[in-house]
Amino acid sequence: MKHHDVTIVGGGCVGLSTAKHLSEQTDLDIAVLEKEHHLAEHQSGRNSGVLHPGFNYPPGSKKAQFATEGTRRMKQYCATHGVPCEELGVLVVAKTDREEAYLDVLASRAEANGVEYELLDSQAEIREHEPYAVGQAAFYAPEAASVDSQQYTYALAREVQWNGVTLYTGHAVERIRKQPSGYHLTTSNSDIETTYLVNAAGLHADTLAHQVGVGHGYQVVPFRGEYYEVTPDRTKLCQTMIYPVPDPDLPFLGVHYTRRTDGKVIVGPNAVLAFGREAYQNTDVNLAELKEILTYEGFRRLLQSKTMLSVAWSELNKSYRKTAFTKAAQRLVPDIMEDDLHKSYAGIRAQLVSKDGKLVKDPLAIETDDAVHVLNAVSPGLTSSLPFGEHVATSVIEMENDSSSHL
Ligand SMILES: Cc1cc2nc3c(=O)[nH]c(=O)nc-3n(C[C@H](O)[C@H](O)[C@H](O)COP(=O)(O)OP(=O)(O)OC[C@H]3O[C@@H](n4cnc5c(N)ncnc54)[C@H](O)[C@@H]3O)c2cc1C
């Protein structure tokens, strides 16, 4: 049976970034186990691909720190590794007085987090950035960028393999057993033993953590985000990135416009409960996983909030009725028409919900003596992946140093 010093479960951007930092800073024998035969099949390849500088996150939070640092580091990384990345800037458009007032909150957060910004207070100024966007004021963040997240994930994978990390694809970890020293991993392929474990399994991270008695106060609730693509003859409607003003109570940004690095303009995502952790179509149902969600007390508590119920209803509507989705898109760009939009891909967010019914908003990695379980790597998890992976790698290095000092 193969043995590695560190085994990372999950070959998404967070797992691979952890492998990158560990392989750069140590001589440990490292493996990454990925259940799919290709990389970026889940969150790391099914997202908006936007680098979010930290203007929307509370100063002092891990999210703010990781997003701000992550945006800068990732641009550098993409430039060095030939990953498509364009610094287009993002325009957050306010439609009401209440939303306009919230732009000041974004400005003070940007100020505190060291993010460049500009406040625009007229439609004329908005038009200078985005000729088809309509609003009464806007917040402009020039550092936001569009990135090809699939190519980024593959670049990380190439780099870690070059550094000597073993990447096993097609290895789904089915069971993790704690041993007197380290862990035994039963996979869909060969079994593996490891001294240290990093669980970066995204949508399945909670299930694996629960097997070794970690994270019982939390469960992943999958929220699907669906995208439409703007027809090529209408992509002039969005030159860069156009966002609605975020709702401070929700961890998801509303339907927005993103110009991707391949020139396509995508609109979305909505945020609808997925009837399974990998239920990418709105007709997909995994009965066992759906039951697990519906019977989870944290989920039932979450739904006790009237705001959540009304958001859930409106998001469901956008998923099943294109007219409702178009209406949300028209709020920012009134000229967009139903016929301009074609159904595109969907991604599923691994949103962690605590037993008391709260959506966990900050990144969360639970450490034990010999493992790190990345339970919450929600958006902007792509933006944050370099500092977040480094943070996890540092925890493993400290564990190794502690155990060596006890010998
Ligand atoms: C719709 C959507 C839009 C988003 N937009 C943005 C954005 O614009 N900007 C941004 O910064 N972030 C965005 N995000 C968030 C970002 O994509 C995620 O935070 C990030 O990709 C998380 O990476 P990860 O490595 O933790 O998870 P994943 O990419 O899901 O990787 C986990 C990996 O683990 C593997 N795995 C799972 N179980 C097992 C097992 N048992 N054995 C072996 N392997 C296993 C999976 O196959 C997967 O490859 C978005 C996310 C979604 C869903």
The ligand as a Gaussian input file, in Angstrom:
#p B3LYP/6-31G(d) Opt

LIG

0 1
 C      -21.572000      29.454000      -9.200000
 C      -20.296000      29.852000      -8.522000
 C      -19.718000      31.088000      -8.796000
 C      -18.548000      31.470000      -8.159000
 N      -17.921000      32.617000      -8.544000
 C      -16.726000      32.939000      -7.985000
 C      -16.019000      34.074000      -8.439000
 O      -16.398000      34.757000      -9.377000
 N      -14.856000      34.398000      -7.802000
 C      -14.368000      33.651000      -6.769000
 O      -13.331000      34.025000      -6.218000
 N      -15.001000      32.549000      -6.354000
 C      -16.154000      32.163000      -6.956000
 N      -16.798000      31.022000      -6.568000
 C      -16.237000      30.230000      -5.471000
 C      -15.088000      29.333000      -5.915000
 O      -15.354000      28.728000      -7.150000
 C      -14.870000      28.287000      -4.838000
 O      -14.768000      28.930000      -3.588000
 C      -13.583000      27.482000      -5.065000
 O      -13.552000      26.989000      -6.368000
 C      -13.522000      26.355000      -4.062000
 O      -12.473000      25.523000      -4.423000
 P      -12.276000      24.118000      -3.717000
 O      -10.964000      23.591000      -4.157000
 O      -12.527000      24.269000      -2.266000
 O      -13.502000      23.239000      -4.223000
 P      -13.721000      22.379000      -5.547000
 O      -13.287000      23.095000      -6.751000
 O      -15.127000      21.923000      -5.509000
 O      -12.721000      21.183000      -5.359000
 C      -12.986000      20.076000      -4.533000
 C      -12.496000      18.864000      -5.274000
 O      -12.617000      17.751000      -4.409000
 C      -12.973000      16.630000      -5.187000
 N      -13.583000      15.659000      -4.278000
 C      -14.756000      15.781000      -3.616000
 N      -14.986000      14.679000      -2.880000
 C      -13.923000      13.853000      -3.062000
 C      -13.589000      12.566000      -2.583000
 N      -14.384000      11.890000      -1.749000
 N      -12.416000      12.009000      -2.998000
 C      -11.568000      12.680000      -3.850000
 N      -11.863000      13.896000      -4.350000
 C      -13.024000      14.485000      -3.947000
 C      -13.947000      17.208000      -6.190000
 O      -14.094000      16.377000      -7.332000
 C      -13.324000      18.551000      -6.498000
 O      -12.491000      18.527000      -7.631000
 C      -17.964000      30.610000      -7.198000
 C      -18.533000      29.359000      -6.940000
 C      -19.669000      28.973000      -7.608000
 C      -20.229000      27.603000      -7.371000

